Amino acid sequence: MNCLDLRDLTRKELKAWVQALGLPGFRATQIFRWLWTPGVRTFDEMTNLSKALRTELHQKASIGSLKKLDLRVSADGTTKFAWLLTDGRIMESVLIPERNHFTLCLSTQVGCAMGCTFCHTARMGFKRNLTSGEIAMQALAALEHMPEAGRLKNLVFMGMGEPLANYENLVKALYILTDDHGLNFSWRRITVSTCGLLPQMLRLGSEVDVGLAVSLHAPEDSLRTKLMPVNKRYPLADLIAGCRQYPLARRRRITFEYILLGGLNDSVKHAEKLARLLRGIRCKINLIPCNPSHAVPFSPPTPSDVESFRKELLRHNYTAIVRKSKGADIGAACGQLYAELNGAESANCASLS
Ligand code: SAH
């Protein structure tokens, strides 16, 4: 088994590798096209390459894949995939049906180190970063599963892990996913969500043009620190100042995500504070009523509290949307991703595939 996985490479990197083998650069485009064609898994399927070249590739490199370990379909059509990785780890992605298209929620790490108290993934602890190939292959594998490939439009990096804590691999995966010789996703339809790793957030804005979502969840430091340990490192004043200087493309707005936790951060006073905090930032606010989970000690807000919170934000002229929770019945909703089989039990998982 060869360790260089060609699916980890951007087309530019693949070109350099191919040239180092003494081959012309255009071969990289041919190979890249095959690598990102749904259904292609082996070098032997790359029929416009000579037999000799296919043999050479086979000796020098490999083509990574995700093994589908489990698939659950929710009553609302949301599908959660559990993928078995080559080292026995497991991660998940969620395919969400919208009115006319699908959105895929991708993971960037196995587990997470951020320790947010309301999030199920945090309970796993941090296992490892996903490679750029593992990140991008989630889209390829979802496409292989779907009848109409064209309908997968939006990619959101809101699955397991903190995307900006795996910065290099995230950005490489973005280049792979948007390559017009590959899956050709539109930069406009990609959103990266962060708990607020400030330096990486500003770096992302200066390097690529993707949508930014910031998980806020509290309008004051004392409460936010209790919910999200990352707030000690990057307190609200710094984070919001960072959002104000974020190089936002003209057509874009920052999305702020705010989980409503019953009785904790869901009062009209909190809404008013939030409105003041974000004043002047071109943004929209997604309100996410807390998803129930047996592992986290918070309860959902009452419907009337959700409505009053939203009304207060509207009164201050914000766009505020209550996000309908999808896939909660199969543990696929926000904050519910948790690959229970990870770790010691993974040997058993391998036998399931
Ligand atoms: N680490 C990144 C990406 C994960 S995104 C981030 O924090 O943004 C997952 C989204 O689901 C985040 O907005 C997160 O705060 C939210 N979430 C986590 N636990 C939740 C829960 N129990 N109920 C509702 N939303 C939750």
Boltz pocket constraint, residues with backbone or C-beta under 6 A from the ligand:
constraints:
  - pocket:
      binder: B
      contacts: [[A, 118], [A, 119], [A, 120], [A, 157], [A, 158], [A, 159], [A, 160], [A, 161], [A, 162], [A, 163], [A, 193], [A, 194], [A, 195], [A, 213], [A, 214], [A, 215], [A, 257], [A, 259], [A, 288], [A, 289], [A, 290], [A, 291], [A, 292], [A, 293], [A, 296], [A, 334], [A, 335], [A, 336]]
      max_distance: 6.0
